[in-house]
Amino acid sequence: MSIPLNQQHCRPLSGPEHRLPADSCQALLEQLPGWQLAEDGQALCKIVPFENYYQTMAFVNALAYIAHREDHHPDLGVHYNRCAIRFSTHDVGGLSQNDFICAAKAENLLAQ
């Protein structure tokens, strides 16, 4: 039995050998409702709506804490009532397991 993505931890990855193939990305994407592959499968993205700026910033700050703890940081677009999240692993030139782990942790945060 495999460990759920949101219970795994990121590990340092560097080099194209750690880039996930398209079929692995598609399989992992099924575990992340509302997330999409973008940029020809090189990024994992989601736009999360909120009711107001306070809720948006509370989420952004909580996600920043998780990203710091995992040492894997998303690109964020922060707006009044939404946050655009984009994960990609620059050191592998595309998507890695770390991107899906952090997206799952973001989902877990949204469920709280």
C-alpha positions in Angstrom: 0.0 0.0 0.0 1.4 3.4 -1.0 1.6 6.4 1.3 -1.0 9.1 0.3 0.6 12.1 -1.4 -0.3 14.5 1.4 1.5 12.4 4.0 4.8 12.2 2.0 7.6 14.7 2.2 9.7 16.4 -0.5 13.2 15.4 -1.1 16.0 17.3 -2.9 15.9 16.4 -6.6 18.1 17.6 -9.4 18.5 16.5 -13.0 16.2 15.4 -15.7 16.1 11.8 -14.5 13.8 12.9 -11.7 11.3 14.5 -14.2 8.0 12.5 -14.2 6.8 11.0 -17.5 3.5 12.1 -18.8 1.7 8.9 -17.8 2.8 9.2 -14.2 1.7 12.8 -14.1 -1.7 11.9 -15.4 -2.1 9.1 -12.8 -1.1 11.4 -10.0 -3.3 14.2 -11.3 -6.3 11.9 -10.7 -5.6 12.3 -6.9 -5.9 16.1 -7.1 -9.3 17.4 -7.9 -9.4 20.7 -9.8 -5.6 20.7 -10.6 -4.5 20.9 -14.2 -1.4 20.2 -16.2 -0.2 23.4 -18.0 2.6 24.5 -20.1 2.8 21.3 -22.2 2.8 19.2 -19.0 5.6 21.2 -17.4 3.6 22.7 -14.6 0.8 21.8 -12.2 -1.8 24.6 -11.6 -4.9 25.5 -9.8 -6.9 28.7 -9.2 -8.5 28.7 -5.7 -11.4 31.1 -5.1 -12.0 32.7 -1.7 -14.7 35.0 -0.3 -12.4 37.8 0.5 -8.8 39.1 0.9 -8.4 37.9 4.4 -9.2 34.3 3.5 -6.9 34.5 0.5 -4.0 35.8 2.6 -4.7 33.3 5.4 -4.4 30.5 2.8 -1.3 32.0 1.2 0.5 32.3 4.5 -0.4 28.7 5.5 0.8 27.5 2.1 4.0 29.5 2.5 4.6 27.7 5.8 4.1 24.3 4.2 6.3 25.2 1.2 9.1 26.4 3.6 8.8 23.2 5.7 9.0 21.0 2.5 11.6 23.3 0.8 9.5 23.2 -2.3 8.0 26.6 -3.3 5.2 27.3 -5.7 4.7 30.4 -7.9 1.7 32.2 -6.5 -0.6 34.8 -8.0 -2.4 36.5 -5.1 -5.5 38.5 -5.8 -8.4 39.9 -3.7 -10.5 36.7 -3.7 -8.4 34.0 -5.4 -5.0 32.5 -5.5 -3.3 31.0 -8.6 -0.9 28.2 -7.6 1.7 26.8 -9.9 4.1 24.0 -9.1 7.1 22.9 -11.2 10.5 21.7 -10.3 13.0 23.9 -12.0 16.0 21.6 -11.1 14.5 18.7 -13.1 13.1 20.8 -16.0 9.4 19.9 -15.4 7.2 18.1 -12.9 8.6 15.9 -10.1 7.0 13.9 -7.3 7.6 16.9 -5.1 5.1 19.0 -7.1 2.3 16.5 -6.6 3.2 16.1 -2.9 2.9 19.9 -2.3 -0.3 20.2 -4.4 -1.8 17.4 -2.2 -0.7 19.3 0.9 -2.4 22.4 -0.5 -5.6 20.4 -1.0 -5.4 19.1 2.5 -5.1 22.7 3.7 -8.1 23.8 1.7 -10.2 20.9 3.3 -9.6 22.3 6.8 
